[in-house]
Amino acid sequence: MVTIKDIAKKIGVSYTTVSRALNGKPGVSQATVEKVLKEAQKMGYQPNAIARGLVKKYTNTIGLVIGDITNPYFPAIARGVEDAAKKVGYNVFLCNTNYDKENEQNLLKTLEEQRVDGIIINPAKDDASNMYDVKTPMVMINSPSYDGNHSTIEVDNVRGGFLATKHLIEGGYKRIAFIGGEFVSYANEKRVEGYKRALKKYDYLVDEELIVYGNFKTKSGYTLTEKLLKLENPPDAIVAGNDLIALGVLHCIEDFGIHVPEDFGVVGFDNVDFSRLPQIQLTTIDQPKYYIGKLAFEILMEEIKNKEERFVKKIVLEPELVVRKTTKIK
């Protein structure tokens, strides 16, 4: 690897002169600047971002750690982060944990070794293990900060679960189930809470047999719907923990020959791009995904610039019901 010292030796000037020329600092003649730049290009010099960051105290990079890159919810957040970062000259390292805690820890270690200025994370697990021993400024998405040391951004998941269930009740459905992702998911827990609140408000029975958990993937939605439909008293509607689960629900309902929305209602959560396709037209709860990403970066930048005056923010955004063709309207 070619270094500044190699360039200095080649053209017979000091190390400091080469450094000043490459960084556009005063004190070097234009002729020398041109000579340095020409030789640097000829020798294939590439600046060491980490070394430069140690000098400047900033690397102009951040890490974005997400749970599942195949879930269309996350790319929308990533676009929000990347667009906001680009405007201020920052680059983003995208890391996928696949909801594996050990993988997450390794990725966080790598990001700190790369001297990123900050980290935005959707935790692999939502439990007390999220007390991260990370000195780098960090903002958390859709998860609480168990140690209270990190800013958080989330949608009001309780409200979202309530709106989804209320809509199905008002559509005339009588036996409403909930299919969630992992049992320990913070977002999942809050959505179930909202689901139960709506049932109680409208004097519906809260039947624990109708609340089931798997993961946040389509296959899980299909498998759990199949089990629910084989109950002695099966549901006639389902609130899904996300749109991928809802897609699995719809596939299963179709295989059983049940008509949607006349005989069965389905509401998803997230409002990802495929939910609005003509073949799907999924009723769902919208999260402002792009805005979440953009806001997360802006909060992180505040923390990066104000390390000496540490602050913690908790931001809760309002969800919105988007009615399409998988539910009845009365």
C-alpha positions in Angstrom: 0.0 0.0 0.0 1.4 3.4 -1.0 1.7 5.9 1.8 2.3 9.6 2.1 5.9 8.9 3.1 6.4 7.0 -0.2 5.2 9.9 -2.2 7.4 12.4 -0.2 10.5 10.2 -0.8 9.8 9.8 -4.5 9.5 13.6 -5.3 12.0 14.8 -2.6 9.8 16.8 -0.3 8.7 16.5 3.3 6.0 14.3 4.6 4.2 17.4 5.9 4.3 19.0 2.5 2.6 16.0 0.9 0.0 15.8 3.6 -0.8 19.5 3.2 -1.0 19.2 -0.6 -3.3 16.2 -0.5 -5.6 17.8 2.1 -5.8 21.2 0.4 -4.1 23.1 3.2 -2.2 26.4 2.8 1.6 26.7 2.9 2.3 24.7 -0.3 2.9 26.3 -3.8 0.5 25.4 -6.6 3.4 23.9 -8.5 4.2 21.5 -5.7 0.5 20.7 -5.2 0.2 19.7 -8.8 3.4 17.6 -8.6 2.2 15.8 -5.5 -1.2 15.1 -6.9 0.3 13.8 -10.2 2.7 11.5 -8.4 0.0 10.3 -6.0 -2.2 9.3 -8.9 0.7 7.7 -10.7 1.6 5.6 -7.7 -2.0 4.6 -7.0 -2.2 6.3 -3.6 -5.4 5.7 -1.7 -6.0 7.6 1.5 -6.4 5.6 4.7 -9.8 6.5 5.9 -9.3 5.1 9.4 -6.0 6.9 9.9 -7.5 10.1 8.6 -10.4 9.7 10.9 -8.1 9.3 13.9 -6.5 12.6 13.1 -9.7 14.5 12.3 -11.7 12.7 15.1 -14.4 11.8 12.5 -14.6 9.2 9.7 -17.8 10.5 8.2 -19.2 6.9 8.3 -22.0 5.3 10.3 -23.2 1.7 10.7 -26.8 0.7 10.0 -27.6 -2.7 11.7 -30.9 -4.3 10.7 -32.6 -7.6 11.4 -33.5 -9.0 8.0 -32.5 -7.5 4.6 -35.1 -9.7 2.8 -37.9 -7.9 4.7 -39.0 -4.9 2.5 -39.6 -2.9 5.7 -35.9 -2.4 6.2 -34.8 -1.2 2.7 -37.3 1.7 3.1 -35.6 2.7 6.4 -32.2 2.2 4.8 -33.1 4.7 2.0 -34.1 7.3 4.6 -30.8 6.9 6.4 -28.7 6.9 3.2 -30.4 9.9 1.7 -30.0 12.0 4.9 -26.4 10.8 5.2 -25.5 11.7 1.7 -26.6 15.3 2.1 -23.9 15.8 4.8 -21.2 13.8 3.2 -21.6 10.6 5.2 -21.3 7.0 4.1 -23.3 4.1 5.5 -22.1 0.6 6.3 -25.2 -1.7 6.0 -25.1 -4.8 8.3 -27.6 -7.6 8.4 -27.9 -9.7 11.6 -30.6 -12.1 10.5 -31.9 -11.7 14.1 -28.9 -13.5 15.5 -27.5 -12.0 18.7 -24.0 -13.4 18.3 -23.8 -12.1 14.7 -25.0 -8.7 15.9 -22.3 -8.5 18.6 -19.6 -9.4 16.0 -20.9 -6.7 13.6 -21.0 -4.1 16.4 -17.4 -5.0 17.2 -16.4 -4.6 13.6 -18.1 -1.3 13.3 -16.3 0.1 16.3 -13.0 -1.2 15.0 -13.7 0.7 11.8 -14.1 3.8 13.9 -17.6 4.7 12.6 -18.9 7.9 14.1 -22.3 6.4 15.1 -24.6 3.4 14.8 -28.3 3.0 14.0 -29.6 -0.4 15.1 -32.8 -2.5 15.0 -31.8 -5.0 17.7 -31.6 -8.7 16.9 -33.5 -9.5 20.2 -35.8 -7.4 22.3 -34.8 -8.2 25.9 -32.4 -7.1 28.6 -29.4 -8.3 26.6 -29.8 -5.0 24.6 -27.8 -3.2 27.3 -25.1 -2.6 24.8 -21.5 -2.0 25.9 -20.8 0.4 23.0 -19.0 3.7 23.4 -20.0 4.8 19.9 -23.2 7.0 19.8 -26.2 4.8 19.0 -29.8 5.2 18.1 -32.3 2.3 18.3 -35.3 1.7 16.1 -38.5 -0.1 17.3 -36.9 -1.3 20.5 -36.6 0.2 24.0 -33.3 1.2 25.4 -33.1 -1.1 28.5 -30.3 0.8 30.1 -31.7 4.2 29.2 -28.5 5.3 27.5 -29.6 5.4 23.9 -32.2 7.4 21.9 -35.1 5.4 20.4 -37.5 5.9 17.6 -40.6 3.8 17.2 -44.1 3.9 15.8 -47.0 3.7 18.4 -47.4 -0.1 18.1 -50.2 -0.2 20.7 -52.2 2.2 18.6 -51.4 0.3 15.5 -52.7 -3.0 16.9 -55.8 -1.2 18.2 -56.6 0.4 14.8 -56.2 -2.9 13.0 -58.5 -4.8 15.4 -61.0 -2.0 15.6 -61.3 -2.0 11.8 -62.0 -5.7 11.6 -64.6 -5.4 14.4 -66.3 -2.6 12.6 -66.3 -4.7 9.4 -68.5 -7.3 11.1 -65.9 -10.0 11.8 -66.7 -12.0 14.9 -63.6 -14.1 15.8 -60.4 -12.2 15.3 -57.0 -13.9 15.7 -53.5 -12.4 16.0 -50.4 -13.9 14.4 -47.1 -12.3 15.6 -43.4 -12.8 15.1 -41.2 -13.9 17.9 -42.8 -13.8 21.4 -40.0 -11.7 22.8 -40.4 -9.0 20.1 -41.0 -5.6 21.7 -43.0 -4.4 18.7 -45.0 -7.7 18.6 -45.8 -7.3 22.3 -47.1 -3.8 21.9 -49.2 -4.7 18.9 -50.8 -7.6 20.9 -51.5 -5.1 23.7 -53.4 -2.9 21.2 -55.2 -5.9 19.8 -56.5 -6.9 23.2 -57.5 -3.3 24.1 -59.7 -3.1 21.0 -61.3 -6.5 21.8 -62.1 -5.4 25.4 -63.4 -2.0 24.3 -65.9 -3.6 22.0 -66.8 -6.4 24.5 -65.2 -9.2 22.4 -63.7 -12.2 24.2 -59.9 -12.2 24.4 -59.2 -15.9 23.5 -55.5 -16.7 24.1 -56.0 -19.7 21.7 -56.2 -17.2 18.9 -52.9 -15.5 19.7 -50.0 -17.3 18.1 -46.4 -16.6 17.5 -43.7 -17.8 15.0 -41.4 -15.4 13.1 -41.8 -12.4 10.9 -41.7 -14.4 7.6 -44.3 -15.4 5.0 -44.0 -19.2 5.7 -44.8 -18.6 9.4 -47.9 -16.7 8.5 -49.1 -19.7 6.3 -48.3 -22.4 8.8 -49.9 -20.6 11.8 -53.0 -19.7 9.8 -53.4 -23.4 8.8 -53.3 -24.3 12.5 -55.9 -21.7 13.4 -58.2 -22.8 10.6 -58.2 -26.4 12.0 -59.4 -25.3 15.4 -62.9 -26.4 16.5 -63.9 -22.8 16.5 -61.6 -21.1 13.9 -61.2 -17.3 13.4 -62.9 -15.3 10.6 -60.2 -12.6 10.6 -56.5 -12.2 11.4 -54.3 -9.3 12.5 -50.8 -10.0 11.3 -47.7 -8.8 13.0 -46.3 -7.6 9.7 -47.1 -7.6 6.0 -44.9 -10.7 5.3 -47.0 -12.7 7.8 -50.2 -11.3 6.2 -49.0 -12.5 2.8 -48.6 -16.0 4.2 -52.1 -15.7 5.7 -53.6 -14.8 2.3 -51.9 -17.7 0.6 -53.3 -20.1 3.2 -56.8 -18.7 3.0 -56.7 -19.1 -0.8 -55.6 -22.7 -0.5 -58.5 -23.4 1.9 -60.9 -21.9 -0.6 -62.1 -19.1 1.7 -63.1 -15.8 0.2 -61.5 -12.6 1.2 -62.9 -10.2 2.4 -66.4 -11.6 2.3 -65.7 -14.6 4.6 -62.4 -13.6 6.1 -60.6 -10.4 6.9 -56.8 -9.8 7.0 -54.9 -6.7 8.2 -51.1 -6.5 8.0 -48.6 -4.1 9.6 -45.9 -1.9 7.9 -47.5 -1.0 4.5 -44.5 -2.3 2.5 -44.5 -1.8 -1.3 -46.0 -5.2 -2.3 -49.0 -4.6 -0.1 -50.5 -2.1 -2.6 -50.0 -4.4 -5.7 -53.3 -5.0 -7.6 -53.1 -8.8 -6.9 -52.8 -8.3 -3.2 -54.4 -4.9 -2.1 -53.7 -5.6 1.6 -55.3 -3.6 4.3 -52.5 -2.7 6.6 -51.1 -0.3 9.2 -48.7 2.2 7.7 -45.3 3.0 9.4 -43.5 6.1 8.0 -40.5 3.9 7.2 -38.4 6.4 5.1 -39.0 9.1 7.7 -37.9 6.8 10.5 -34.6 6.3 8.8 -34.1 10.0 8.0 -35.0 11.0 11.6 -32.8 8.3 13.1 -29.8 9.7 11.2 -30.6 13.3 12.2 -30.8 12.3 15.9 -27.6 10.3 15.6 -25.8 13.4 14.0 -26.9 15.5 17.0 -25.3 12.9 19.3 -22.1 12.7 17.3 -21.7 16.5 17.3 -22.5 16.8 21.0 -20.6 14.0 22.6 -19.8 16.1 25.7 -23.4 16.9 26.3 -25.0 13.5 26.0 -28.8 13.5 25.6 -31.4 10.7 25.1 -34.6 11.1 23.1 -37.6 8.8 22.8 -39.7 9.6 19.7 -43.0 7.8 19.1 -44.6 8.3 15.7 -48.3 7.9 14.8 -49.3 4.9 12.7 -52.1 5.1 10.1 -54.7 2.5 8.9 -54.6 2.0 5.1 -57.8 0.3 4.0 -57.7 -1.9 0.8 -59.4 -5.0 -0.4 -58.6 -7.6 2.3 -61.2 -6.3 4.7 -64.9 -5.4 4.6 -66.2 -1.9 5.2 -69.6 -1.5 6.8 
